[in-house]
Amino acid sequence: MALKDLKYLAAFILPIGAFFSINNSGLISFLPLLVAFIIIPILEIILPKQAENISKEEAILRKNQLFFDLLLYLNLPVVLGLMVLYFSKIDQFTGPLDWIGNTGSLALIMSACGINVAHELGHKNSAIARTTAKALLLPSLYMHFIIEHNLGHHLRVSTPEDPATARFGENIYSFWIRSTYFSYLSAWKIENKIQRKKHKKVFNLGNRMIQFSFIQTMYLIIVYSIFDLIGLITAIILATISFLILETINYIEHYGLMRRKKENGKYEMVTHKHSWNSDHQLGRIILYELTRHSDHHYKSTKKYQTLNSHAGSPELPFGYPGSLLLSLIPPLWFKVMNEKVEYWSR
């Protein structure tokens, strides 16, 4: 491991900020949100992009270094620890401002350190990695993501059949509804098909969607039994905000980019031109290279520490945090992005 690889430790800036926010009140309760959506976007405008790629030799060395995997696994105790801390102090928040700040901050961690890390671990073949991914998805009530993302999204990305690909001219709010509903429905269809191929009844205990439904229900029951109705409502709000952050990321990653359908009715192969890329340094580190999304879809088996930047990939005008904010204002998003989509669709 090279010293420069220690930069990925900066991914824990947001959870550290959440620890301080939950233990304080007032504006400090918004600390992770201020860092993610004000400080980082400003710095990413100022700092130069970093499009350089590592050598093939370095990629081989990095591929199996334990350090990079340990960083991912460490997010599970971090996320769960912050959740326990949050719920233990939920009745100590001094007012609505504290509740809003801390709830938004924790939901951000559940998305950035929970769902995002689960996304990376869910692509691994080991049972430990996939079990950890499911545990990270549980608080967001989005365990079906591991099915739909791997077996649905990656096959249908940048086609009208993919719920998680935003269509040209589609605003973020209608996308939230469409992607959330149809991604969940797709996960059921995919898992049911798997059960039929095994010559089993759809509704059996081996059906992962049934397992996930039971686990998530039990999670909510446990929260309710310990923290009463306010805990249950808050848990649902936390989950909703966190998976909407994920869906917003889905929105900016593929907005308007479509694969061409060939004469035989099949779509062209996925290339690095079918995802929006971002080489802004801070977003790359904080999100474990998720922002190099073009290469991730081009070669989905690659680990985050070996992802490359492609000169021919569509580039977002801002880093991920800035682009997320921009997407929430559809007229501005369309003004900035539609011309770029038309260029890359030629």
QUIVEN-V90351 format. One record per residue. N is the residue number from 1. RES is the residue in one small letter. NEAR is the number of other ideal C-beta (glycine too) atoms within 10 Angstrom. Layout:
<<N	RES	NEAR> <N	RES	NEAR>>
This chain:
<<1	m	12> <2	a	12> <3	l	6> <4	k	8> <5	d	14> <6	l	10> <7	k	13> <8	y	19> <9	l	12> <10	a	12> <11	a	22> <12	f	16> <13	i	17> <14	l	23> <15	p	21> <16	i	14> <17	g	21> <18	a	31> <19	f	20> <20	f	13> <21	s	28> <22	i	28> <23	n	13> <24	n	14> <25	s	16> <26	g	12> <27	l	11> <28	i	17> <29	s	26> <30	f	20> <31	l	22> <32	p	28> <33	l	20> <34	l	16> <35	v	22> <36	a	25> <37	f	17> <38	i	14> <39	i	14> <40	i	24> <41	p	22> <42	i	12> <43	l	16> <44	e	22> <45	i	12> <46	i	7> <47	l	13> <48	p	9> <49	k	14> <50	q	13> <51	a	14> <52	e	8> <53	n	15> <54	i	16> <55	s	8> <56	k	9> <57	e	8> <58	e	13> <59	a	16> <60	i	11> <61	l	15> <62	r	18> <63	k	12> <64	n	9> <65	q	14> <66	l	9> <67	f	14> <68	f	19> <69	d	18> <70	l	9> <71	l	19> <72	l	24> <73	y	16> <74	l	16> <75	n	24> <76	l	19> <77	p	9> <78	v	22> <79	v	26> <80	l	15> <81	g	13> <82	l	25> <83	m	20> <84	v	10> <85	l	16> <86	y	21> <87	f	19> <88	s	12> <89	k	13> <90	i	18> <91	d	10> <92	q	10> <93	f	18> <94	t	10> <95	g	10> <96	p	8> <97	l	14> <98	d	21> <99	w	16> <100	i	14> <101	g	24> <102	n	29> <103	t	18> <104	g	19> <105	s	29> <106	l	27> <107	a	25> <108	l	23> <109	i	27> <110	m	28> <111	s	24> <112	a	28> <113	c	26> <114	g	31> <115	i	25> <116	n	23> <117	v	28> <118	a	30> <119	h	23> <120	e	24> <121	l	25> <122	g	20> <123	h	20> <124	k	16> <125	n	7> <126	s	10> <127	a	8> <128	i	11> <129	a	18> <130	r	17> <131	t	12> <132	t	20> <133	a	27> <134	k	19> <135	a	17> <136	l	31> <137	l	29> <138	l	21> <139	p	24> <140	s	25> <141	l	21> <142	y	29> <143	m	23> <144	h	23> <145	f	26> <146	i	22> <147	i	23> <148	e	26> <149	h	25> <150	n	17> <151	l	16> <152	g	22> <153	h	23> <154	h	16> <155	l	13> <156	r	19> <157	v	24> <158	s	22> <159	t	17> <160	p	12> <161	e	13> <162	d	24> <163	p	23> <164	a	26> <165	t	26> <166	a	26> <167	r	14> <168	f	14> <169	g	11> <170	e	17> <171	n	16> <172	i	21> <173	y	12> <174	s	12> <175	f	22> <176	w	16> <177	i	10> <178	r	15> <179	s	27> <180	t	19> <181	y	11> <182	f	17> <183	s	24> <184	y	16> <185	l	13> <186	s	23> <187	a	24> <188	w	18> <189	k	14> <190	i	18> <191	e	22> <192	n	16> <193	k	12> <194	i	17> <195	q	18> <196	r	11> <197	k	8> <198	k	10> <199	h	6> <200	k	14> <201	k	11> <202	v	14> <203	f	10> <204	n	10> <205	l	8> <206	g	12> <207	n	18> <208	r	18> <209	m	21> <210	i	16> <211	q	14> <212	f	22> <213	s	15> <214	f	11> <215	i	15> <216	q	19> <217	t	11> <218	m	11> <219	y	16> <220	l	15> <221	i	11> <222	i	13> <223	v	20> <224	y	15> <225	s	10> <226	i	11> <227	f	17> <228	d	12> <229	l	8> <230	i	13> <231	g	18> <232	l	17> <233	i	13> <234	t	19> <235	a	20> <236	i	13> <237	i	14> <238	l	24> <239	a	21> <240	t	15> <241	i	17> <242	s	23> <243	f	24> <244	l	18> <245	i	21> <246	l	26> <247	e	22> <248	t	22> <249	i	23> <250	n	23> <251	y	25> <252	i	23> <253	e	26> <254	h	23> <255	y	27> <256	g	21> <257	l	21> <258	m	20> <259	r	20> <260	r	9> <261	k	12> <262	k	10> <263	e	5> <264	n	5> <265	g	6> <266	k	9> <267	y	18> <268	e	14> <269	m	9> <270	v	20> <271	t	15> <272	h	21> <273	k	19> <274	h	25> <275	s	24> <276	w	25> <277	n	23> <278	s	29> <279	d	18> <280	h	25> <281	q	19> <282	l	23> <283	g	26> <284	r	25> <285	i	18> <286	i	25> <287	l	26> <288	y	24> <289	e	22> <290	l	21> <291	t	29> <292	r	27> <293	h	25> <294	s	26> <295	d	20> <296	h	25> <297	h	19> <298	y	20> <299	k	12> <300	s	14> <301	t	8> <302	k	17> <303	k	20> <304	y	22> <305	q	22> <306	t	20> <307	l	23> <308	n	20> <309	s	21> <310	h	18> <311	a	7> <312	g	10> <313	s	23> <314	p	24> <315	e	18> <316	l	23> <317	p	13> <318	f	19> <319	g	25> <320	y	28> <321	p	26> <322	g	22> <323	s	27> <324	l	20> <325	l	17> <326	l	20> <327	s	23> <328	l	13> <329	i	13> <330	p	16> <331	p	8> <332	l	12> <333	w	19> <334	f	18> <335	k	11> <336	v	16> <337	m	22> <338	n	14> <339	e	9> <340	k	17> <341	v	17> <342	e	11> <343	y	9> <344	w	16> <345	s	13> <346	r	4>>
